[in-house]
């Protein structure tokens, strides 16, 4: 049975942005009131939206499976939680950390997020007035799971002071938290013993598995890493950070830039790549990266409606890794009483953006007619590559040549994986399989202009069976008036002999070449041939290990000579038996070390065919003689 996996694009009611990009219409996620959304894509493409229900003071989650267009029902997660970090383990297991007041709760679900259990809780070292509203991040290396989280210390005199901590799970147990430094967390990456924590103060970099950290990029006239706002992981584990800052005597230069690291955060591209320079302030920017495409969103200037908040959510897109950017456009614009309320926790929970295989999802919450609601919108592309193919001749025996037909659309680069360690970049390849087995074939189609791709995987598409084995034996000589039964074996579904008979066996009494073709349940066929020769046979010879018996002449009249040589100490019984089963001669022979000849008088025996049986304790052979 073939399992088909294909990456598809979900279509909603659409608003066109340009020739390639489309924003879906806003979808309200909460049923009553909601705010502080967190987006999370599972490895299989399922998306979850976590948010805080302001009426019930609960964290809620809704999930949409990869190939669906509708979100499932609301599921309770935890009381009072306003922020979430998610880690997908194997199977249906999900680890999550939530911030609720001045506590961090580590939760686990083993039923794919339907129910949750508390595994550990953490609080600030001085938990008075220390809400845990900073983002929470998981990172994993081998069997170690690391959680990075923070608190905001409110101080009426010195202002708010964010601080962040780490906790590690080893061998299934969560350890005591350790303080790292002050600052706002923007992202975490771990590879082997290297850990990189992106903060608004710079990059905290550890080479000893998080035991010690060094702050990078926190000095100079324009500190390169200062005011980092977001972090994502791109292709080949490249770490990207997004930052915004102003400088000058009156802050007239406003900048939105990004940079990246290819060595786990030890060094970074400098100077950083400019996204926007000048214009209005850019508050709380977030971004998503998928191949060559980078999508950046942010909030712009404060509202003039007499309420504390922001006017618009703006965005820009690069399709060439940040070298060129689309004109700034609007995702959400305030209208009347519909505004984006300010959240005093350093912008956390106002926007979230994630991507999965060519689709970018944005979550935000607004004050909609004085009610808070969570919405999502998604960037969808026209003319997205769709991978599809068919194959001619997918089943065979021993070896197989398969013709592949590429039925994909909107792509200009093709990558085939035939499942036998061979690949191809041809559009319509022909592939030869030289070994029996079951093979899964995949096709990746890429639009090299947009960087979008699509994959189709046909599990167990190619099935090559091992042909059966049939053996009729060595070429054989039999005596005249004798017969031989050729047996092809019982492991086959059909038989065809040279005389067109279709039985398992064939009785032969004539000199000739005989062959059989057999087929198994997979339809694989094989043949074998044997040559049978009919001889006059002046004597017959019967024997086994160390025992030899000859009887002659054959046919015999009056006297039958019995020649025996027994090199064992065992008794050997020789019997002559008529076709009616009557024993006409019987004698034991023992300790005959040399050849002995005995004459048997057969003058009183009825003419006809007789069997000669030679038997020891371990062996028995039967021959045939004719008495005339």
Helices and strands as residue ranges (DSSP letters): E 4-6, E 14-16, E 21-24, E 27-28, E 35-41, E 47-53, E 58-64, E 75-79, E 83-88, E 94-100, E 103-109, E 117-123, E 130-131, E 137-141, E 144-153, E 161-170, E 173-174, E 178-182, E 185-191, E 194-199, E 202-206, E 214-216, E 228-233, G 235-237, E 239-247, E 253-261, E 273-277, E 283-290, E 293-299, E 309-310, E 312-318, E 329-333, E 340-341, E 351-356, E 359-368, E 371-381, E 389-392, E 395-397, E 400-406, E 413-417, E 423-424, E 430-433, E 437-446, E 453-465, E 476-479, E 484-487, E 494-497, E 505-508, E 512-519, E 525-535, E 539-544, E 547-552, E 559-566, E 572-578, E 583-589, E 596-601, E 608-615, E 620-627
